[in-house]
């Protein structure tokens, strides 16, 4: 049966049509009640095992009732079940893709620009920590040349944030996006004034720094992502909302998850070893901690 056809026929059996109090609360409470009944049947199955002979027909009935109430609420909010189903599949596929992190049909945002306006496809960045008084400061360099500013934690406690440039490296390597790294490496796309202003400008760089700090506060509460393979979906959704106005908006929550987890794998190594060398390969979507120096 077509799911939208079901929704239409289900609406014909609605005893409280409209979006008044009864029209909304009755199906909403009914949905809650049927989910409770569904859970009760699973409890009986766990308790009685194969002795509970009515398990399959009972859950079939309860799931049907859940579906009716869902269809009823969808109708009253001018949504179609097929629209809801499609949205849900798109969301879950973006978060748990079958193929993992693919390199097929993966295009970098600056592929059509001059080489001097492209993020370098392959390079190594060295993180060197030095103590200045009681503070740790980190300088990053490529081929012996300093890149960007020397960073401290800018915090009361030693929290390792001075190594946070690795987050920008991870965004570049996995997502092909980092306005901050473009600024550091002087490869902004100035041949296109609009792209230079919007995608590579100060606001985009601020957004990236905001994401780095936002994720850091989350990671700090979760042992800096050690032995963690998933990230709260609300965190990923917030990130994607923040970048909705930029080219990176087409990267999925799964790609952001991989970029963040890889970034913190390396962050922990940098912090433990007080520096080291990080290799980046944008074409292979790869970032690695190579060695302590």
Buried (B, 14 or more C-beta within 10 A) or exposed (E): EEBBEBBEEBBEEBEBEEEEEEBBEBBBEBBEBBBEBBEEBBEBBEEEEEEBEEBEEBBEBBBEBBBBBBBBBBBBEEBBBBEBEEEEEEBEEBBEBEEEBEEEEEEBBBEEBEEEBBBBBEBBBBBBBEEEEEEBBBBBBBEEEEBBEEBBBEEEEEBBBBBBBBBBBBBBBBBBBBBBBBBBBEBBBBEBEEBBBBBBBEEBBEBBBEBBEBBBEBBEEEEBBEEEEEBEEEBBBBBBEBBEEBBBEEBBBBBBBBBBBBBBBBBBBBBEBBBBBBBBBBEEBBBBBEEEE
